[in-house]
Amino acid sequence: MRRTQSSNDWLKEHFQDPYVKLAQKQGLRSRAAFKLLEINEKDRLIQPGMFIVDLGSAPGGWSQIASGLLKGRGQIIALDRLTMPSLPDVTFIQGDFREQSVLQALHQSLNGHAIDLVLSDMAPNMSGMGGIDQPKMIYLAELALAFAVEYLKKDGDFLVKVFQGVGFDDYLKLLREHFTKVVIRKPKSSRSRSAEQFLLARGKR
C-alpha cells in the first residue's frame, strides 16, 4: 500500500526526533521511556522494593525504566494484549486487564503483595480526528483509573496519560475524588504539539 504524504511526514519527523535517536543509542524500547524518567526525576515516584503494575505496557518502554529504578528489589507486572519481550524483574501477562483470567494471573504474580503504583501510558490507535480519538483516550484513562481504585493499596500512586480536550476536566475532577493530590506533568520529551498530558495522582484515599 502506498504511503500518504502525511504518513511520510510523520515517519520523517519520527526518525529525526532526538529522543528517538537517543532511545536507539541507549537501547531503550521507546522514546516514551524519557517521559517516565523526567517525571520520576521530578516526583521521585519509583523506589526500590515497590510492586508496580504497568497497564498497556508494550513495547515495554516504561517497564524497562521502572525495572532499572527498582535496582533488583521489588517487581513490575506488565499487562498488555500485545506481546512484549522479557525484561529483568518484570512479569508479563498477555491479555486484557479487565478479563478475569488476566486478573487471576495478576493476583498469583503478586503473591500477597500490595500494589504501590499503577502506570498507564495507554493510548488508542489514532485516526487524526479529535472527535473520535479524544473519547477513546478518555475511555482508556477511565478504565485505568477503575483498575487503580480497585487494586492500589491505600496511599498508593497512579500515573496516567490523558489528552487535553473534551472530558479532561471531568476526569481530573474524578481523580481528585479518589486521591489526596493530583498534579499535571508535561515532560520535555513529550512533543510540544501533542495534546498528551500526564496526571500523577498520589495518596489513594
C-alpha positions, 0 to 999 in steps of 0.5 A: 500500500502506498504511503500518504504524504502525511504518513511520510511526514510523520515517519520523517519527523519520527526518525529525526526526533532526538529522543528517538535517536537517543532511545536507539543509542541507549537501547531503550524500547521507546522514546516514551521511556524519557517521559517516565524518567523526567517525571520520576526525576521530578516526583521521585515516584519509583523506589526500590522494593515497590510492586508496580503494575504497568497497564498497556505496557508494550513495547515495554518502554516504561517497564524497562525504566521502572525495572532499572529504578527498582535496582533488583528489589521489588517487581513490575507486572506488565499487562498488555494484549500485545506481546512484549519481550522479557525484561529483568524483574518484570512479569508479563501477562498477555491479555486484557486487564479487565478479563478475569483470567488476566486478573487471576494471573495478576493476583498469583504474580503478586503473591500477597503483595500490595500494589504501590503504583499503577502506570498507564501510558495507554493510548488508542490507535489514532485516526487524526480526528479529535472527535473520535480519538479524544473519547477513546483516550478518555475511555482508556484513562477511565478504565485505568483509573477503575483498575487503580481504585480497585487494586492500589493499596491505600496511599498508593500512586497512579500515573496516567496519560490523558489528552487535553480536550473534551472530558479532561476536566471531568476526569481530573475532577474524578481523580481528585475524588479518589486521591489526596493530590493530583498534579499535571506533568508535561515532560520535555520529551513529550512533543510540544504539539501533542495534546498528551498530558500526564496526571500523577495522582498520589495518596489513594484515599 
